[in-house]
Amino acid sequence: MFRTEKLVFTELHKTGGTHITAILSELLDGEIIGKHNRLTSEEDHLYKIASIRNPWDWYVSLWAYGCQGKGAVYLNTTQKQSLYFYKTQLPNEMGKKRLSIYEARTQLTHNIKKDTNSWKALYKDSNDADLFRKWLKRLLSEEYKFDIGEGYGFSPISTSHGLMTYRMLKLLTHHTTNVYDKKLFDQYKTIRDFWNKNKNTDFIVRNEHLESDLARALELSNYQPMEYYFKTIENKFQQRTNSSKRKTADFYYDQETINLVQCKEQLIIDLFGYTSPTPEVN
């Protein structure tokens, strides 16, 4: 999270947040406060900015990061969970002091039977499209949703929506919103209605249009005009770095996995007008 006297930026995982934070730190007088923080009542008066990314590319990025042995999803799927996970980490993820007996028992049961070796095998080669497809289908299946280990399996979101939508709704809805409450979701006809009523952001920067979107967000938050920031951002931060070595999304997807992401991340796809990759295989 990056915060100034006028705005706050919170980053959704793997959506260009590190780059945006670097830009904001260079341009504005503010402070960095952790990463992936959920906004609180202390930020209610600030202009709230977040970031998003094409879901098809997001899953490739998430998996490729795991192929480097990094990231929460990689660690949670390839390791058995410790006592600390149950006492502190998972409750913190879910915004509560402690797990209920049902939650602890359910998570422990899945942890005991979790096949960490088969998960590890899916991260062997970031240039293997077949491994990616197998990983994606497992990650978004009902059977393995508790292996992800960040509360996803306990949320009604997981019954019909993917991990990216879950993370977005958990991070970018109002701090009093309980994304684990089925009764709350039952009040809305669609997941989009839920988002429209509970979102807690003023502007969401698309990773694919990062510089121009961020410049516009800065203008709307009562800083300099958009043109000033766009030129400054282009000049200073034209080259973005990416630690993973991988091909484009077109290489990794076949029609089955394209359809899977289309189904699971329909909310994000519709909200931001994202289009699917063109598979290199039939």
QUIDAZI-V246330 format. One line per field, one symbol per residue. ss: DSSP state (H for helix, E for strand, C for the rest). psi: psi as a letter, one per 40 degrees, with the letter a starting at -180 (. if undefined). A space follows every 50 residues. Layout:
ss: ???
psi: ???
This chain:
ss: CEECCCEEECCCCCCCHHHHHHHHHHHCCCEECCCCCCCCHHHCCCEEEE EECCHHHHHHHHHHHHHCCCCHHHHHHHCCCCHHHHHHHHHHHCCCCCCC HHHHHHHHHHHHHCCHHHHHHCCCCCCCHHHHHHHHHHHCCCCCHHHHCC CHHHCHHHHCCCHHHHHHHHHHECCCCCCCCHHHHHCCCCHHHHHHHHEC CCEEEEHHHHHHHHHHHHHHCCCCCHHHHHHHHHHHCCCCCCCCCCCCHH HHCCHHHHHHHHHHCHHHHHHHCCCCCCCCCC
psi: hhhaedihhihhhffedddddddddddihaihgaifihiaddedeihhia iiihddddddddddddeefiiddddddeiiiidddddddddddefidiii ddddddddddddehgddddddeedheehdddddddddddeiddededdff eddehededeiidddddddddeiieehheehddddeeididddddddeif idhhhhdefdddddddddddefaiidddddddddddfdhiiheihiiidd ddiaddddddddddfddddddefiiiihiei.
